[in-house]
Amino acid sequence: MKICLAGPGAFGTNHLKAIANIPGVEVASLVGVGADTEAIAKQWRIPHWTKDLAEGLKQPGVEAVILATPTQIHARQAEQCMRAGKHVLVEIPMADSLADAERLIEVQKQTGVIAMAGHVRRFNPSHQWVGKRIRAGELSIQQMDVQTYFFRRTNMNAAGNPRDWTDHLLWHHACHTVDLFQYQTGEVASVAQAVQGPMHKDLGIAMDMGILLKVPSGAILTLSLSFNNNGPFGSFFRYICDNGTYKALYDDLVDGTDKPIDVSNVDVSMNGIELEDREFFAAIKEGREPNASLAQCLPAMQTLDRLERSLTDG
């Protein structure tokens, strides 16, 4: 399978590393706007590179695209790929508004291609381990307590390089956790409230945010997000259940007393991004809807829209 990858930044590079472990998949074209696009293509032995997504889509044999580009152009580029007849995996979030997300789902229905959103938390072995026990009736979430913390006073990416776009706590980082909470509980939030701190004078975004969700069964989510945290960064998940407490950090899991839990046999890899990519390619080959299809992820976008409106109303 030949694919095009757009966005060779920090997360795009993570996809390149993941794809290197997946047999039968070749990155045939790399699309990037930076001066280092050619160097990255040569490093990963990608035969074609360009600044133009349309050119990448036209490369011989390309049938699928991974979009690891800035949030603000996800929706436009995902629609472009689908209308070109290409299967698409668009990194989280699929869009930065509910209206754009709904439009993408309509385009997917019209074109019939496989369209997936990069909700990697569904695939991290740590969260899979918890999810399988929930579905087996062994656990019931009482509360998910999540901290998503960064230290970003300027537009820098996870690799410490300058960005040409502005990140967002609600539509990007909260999207991960809102989707995971609703996915793990199997319910859509009946209560959704958010508060935010002061806006950054240059970036024009809130640097701190708090989110509270509740689903009909009674489980709640408390989510704290910050770009002001001067310390360890990342997303730290605590599952407080009726039959145990578990703490997840990306692909790793410990119990409430910090005893490691072996998740090496949960799936074929310990890398959540690789597992996400494997699901995308398998769904294409098998002609089926993938886990984290655009349609499956729409409830998260609807909840984010409610949270945004709660900020405005507040």
MOQUI-V862833 format. One record per backbone hydrogen bond with DSSP energy under -0.5 kcal/mol. NH is the residue of the N-H (numbers start at 0). CO is the residue of the C=O. E is the energy in kcal/mol with one decimal. If there is no record, write none. Layout:
BEGIN
nh=NH co=CO e=E
nh=NH co=CO e=E
END
This chain:
BEGIN
nh=1 co=60 e=-0.6
nh=2 co=25 e=-2.7
nh=3 co=63 e=-2.2
nh=4 co=28 e=-2.5
nh=5 co=3 e=-0.5
nh=5 co=65 e=-2.7
nh=6 co=4 e=-0.5
nh=6 co=30 e=-3.1
nh=8 co=6 e=-0.8
nh=12 co=8 e=-2.4
nh=13 co=9 e=-1.2
nh=14 co=10 e=-1.7
nh=15 co=11 e=-2.0
nh=16 co=12 e=-2.3
nh=17 co=13 e=-2.0
nh=18 co=14 e=-3.0
nh=19 co=15 e=-1.5
nh=20 co=17 e=-1.7
nh=21 co=18 e=-2.0
nh=22 co=20 e=-0.6
nh=24 co=21 e=-0.9
nh=25 co=0 e=-3.1
nh=27 co=2 e=-2.6
nh=27 co=25 e=-0.9
nh=28 co=2 e=-1.1
nh=29 co=47 e=-2.1
nh=30 co=4 e=-2.7
nh=31 co=29 e=-0.5
nh=31 co=49 e=-2.2
nh=36 co=33 e=-1.5
nh=39 co=35 e=-2.5
nh=40 co=36 e=-2.5
nh=41 co=37 e=-2.4
nh=42 co=38 e=-2.3
nh=43 co=39 e=-2.0
nh=44 co=41 e=-0.9
nh=45 co=40 e=-3.3
nh=46 co=44 e=-0.6
nh=49 co=29 e=-2.1
nh=52 co=50 e=-0.6
nh=55 co=51 e=-1.8
nh=56 co=52 e=-2.3
nh=57 co=53 e=-1.1
nh=58 co=55 e=-1.2
nh=61 co=58 e=-2.0
nh=62 co=1 e=-2.4
nh=63 co=1 e=-0.9
nh=64 co=86 e=-2.2
nh=65 co=3 e=-2.3
nh=66 co=64 e=-0.5
nh=66 co=88 e=-2.8
nh=67 co=5 e=-3.4
nh=67 co=65 e=-0.7
nh=72 co=69 e=-1.8
nh=73 co=70 e=-1.6
nh=76 co=72 e=-2.4
nh=77 co=73 e=-2.9
nh=78 co=74 e=-2.3
nh=79 co=75 e=-2.0
nh=80 co=76 e=-2.5
nh=81 co=77 e=-2.4
nh=82 co=78 e=-2.6
nh=83 co=79 e=-1.0
nh=84 co=81 e=-1.8
nh=85 co=80 e=-2.5
nh=86 co=62 e=-2.2
nh=87 co=113 e=-2.5
nh=88 co=64 e=-2.6
nh=89 co=87 e=-0.5
nh=89 co=115 e=-2.5
nh=90 co=66 e=-2.7
nh=90 co=88 e=-0.5
nh=91 co=117 e=-0.6
nh=100 co=96 e=-1.8
nh=101 co=97 e=-2.7
nh=102 co=98 e=-1.9
nh=103 co=99 e=-2.1
nh=104 co=100 e=-1.8
nh=105 co=101 e=-1.7
nh=106 co=102 e=-2.2
nh=107 co=103 e=-2.4
nh=108 co=104 e=-1.9
nh=109 co=105 e=-2.0
nh=110 co=106 e=-2.5
nh=111 co=107 e=-2.7
nh=115 co=87 e=-2.6
nh=116 co=291 e=-3.0
nh=117 co=89 e=-2.4
nh=118 co=116 e=-2.3
nh=119 co=117 e=-1.8
nh=121 co=118 e=-1.6
nh=122 co=119 e=-1.8
nh=123 co=119 e=-1.4
nh=127 co=123 e=-2.4
nh=128 co=124 e=-2.5
nh=129 co=125 e=-1.5
nh=130 co=126 e=-2.7
nh=131 co=127 e=-2.8
nh=132 co=128 e=-1.3
nh=133 co=129 e=-1.9
nh=134 co=130 e=-2.5
nh=135 co=131 e=-1.3
nh=136 co=133 e=-1.4
nh=137 co=132 e=-2.4
nh=138 co=132 e=-1.3
nh=141 co=239 e=-2.8
nh=142 co=239 e=-2.1
nh=143 co=219 e=-2.3
nh=144 co=142 e=-0.5
nh=144 co=237 e=-2.6
nh=145 co=143 e=-0.6
nh=145 co=221 e=-2.8
nh=146 co=235 e=-2.1
nh=147 co=223 e=-3.0
nh=148 co=146 e=-0.6
nh=148 co=233 e=-2.6
nh=149 co=225 e=-2.5
nh=151 co=226 e=-2.4
nh=155 co=153 e=-1.7
nh=156 co=160 e=-2.8
nh=159 co=156 e=-2.0
nh=162 co=154 e=-2.9
nh=166 co=164 e=-0.5
nh=171 co=167 e=-1.2
nh=172 co=167 e=-1.5
nh=173 co=168 e=-2.8
nh=174 co=169 e=-0.6
nh=175 co=171 e=-1.0
nh=176 co=172 e=-0.9
nh=177 co=173 e=-3.0
nh=178 co=174 e=-2.1
nh=179 co=175 e=-2.0
nh=180 co=176 e=-2.8
nh=181 co=177 e=-1.9
nh=182 co=178 e=-2.6
nh=183 co=179 e=-3.1
nh=184 co=180 e=-2.0
nh=185 co=181 e=-1.5
nh=186 co=181 e=-0.8
nh=189 co=213 e=-2.9
nh=190 co=213 e=-1.9
nh=192 co=211 e=-2.5
nh=194 co=209 e=-2.4
nh=196 co=207 e=-2.7
nh=199 co=204 e=-2.8
nh=203 co=199 e=-1.9
nh=206 co=197 e=-1.3
nh=208 co=224 e=-2.5
nh=209 co=194 e=-2.7
nh=210 co=222 e=-2.8
nh=211 co=192 e=-2.7
nh=212 co=220 e=-2.1
nh=213 co=190 e=-1.8
nh=214 co=218 e=-2.3
nh=215 co=187 e=-0.6
nh=217 co=214 e=-2.3
nh=219 co=141 e=-1.7
nh=220 co=212 e=-2.5
nh=221 co=143 e=-2.7
nh=222 co=210 e=-2.7
nh=223 co=145 e=-2.5
nh=224 co=208 e=-2.8
nh=225 co=147 e=-2.1
nh=226 co=206 e=-3.1
nh=227 co=206 e=-0.6
nh=228 co=149 e=-1.7
nh=229 co=227 e=-0.6
nh=230 co=228 e=-1.3
nh=233 co=148 e=-2.5
nh=235 co=146 e=-2.9
nh=235 co=233 e=-0.5
nh=236 co=234 e=-0.5
nh=236 co=247 e=-2.6
nh=237 co=144 e=-2.1
nh=238 co=236 e=-0.5
nh=238 co=245 e=-3.7
nh=239 co=142 e=-3.1
nh=239 co=237 e=-0.7
nh=240 co=238 e=-0.8
nh=240 co=243 e=-2.2
nh=241 co=139 e=-1.9
nh=243 co=240 e=-0.8
nh=245 co=238 e=-2.2
nh=246 co=253 e=-3.0
nh=247 co=236 e=-2.5
nh=248 co=251 e=-2.1
nh=251 co=248 e=-2.2
nh=253 co=246 e=-2.4
nh=254 co=258 e=-2.1
nh=255 co=244 e=-1.4
nh=257 co=254 e=-2.0
nh=259 co=257 e=-0.5
nh=260 co=252 e=-2.6
nh=262 co=260 e=-0.6
nh=265 co=262 e=-1.4
nh=271 co=269 e=-0.6
nh=274 co=270 e=-2.2
nh=275 co=271 e=-2.3
nh=276 co=272 e=-2.5
nh=277 co=273 e=-2.7
nh=278 co=274 e=-1.9
nh=279 co=275 e=-1.8
nh=280 co=276 e=-2.4
nh=281 co=277 e=-2.5
nh=282 co=278 e=-2.4
nh=283 co=279 e=-1.7
nh=284 co=280 e=-2.3
nh=285 co=281 e=-2.5
nh=286 co=282 e=-1.0
nh=286 co=283 e=-0.5
nh=287 co=282 e=-1.9
nh=292 co=289 e=-1.2
nh=293 co=114 e=-1.8
nh=296 co=292 e=-1.7
nh=297 co=293 e=-0.6
nh=297 co=294 e=-0.8
nh=299 co=296 e=-0.7
nh=300 co=296 e=-1.3
nh=301 co=297 e=-2.4
nh=302 co=298 e=-2.1
nh=303 co=299 e=-2.4
nh=304 co=300 e=-2.1
nh=305 co=301 e=-1.9
nh=306 co=302 e=-2.4
nh=307 co=303 e=-2.7
nh=308 co=304 e=-2.3
nh=309 co=305 e=-1.9
nh=310 co=306 e=-1.8
nh=311 co=307 e=-2.0
nh=312 co=308 e=-2.9
nh=313 co=309 e=-1.7
END
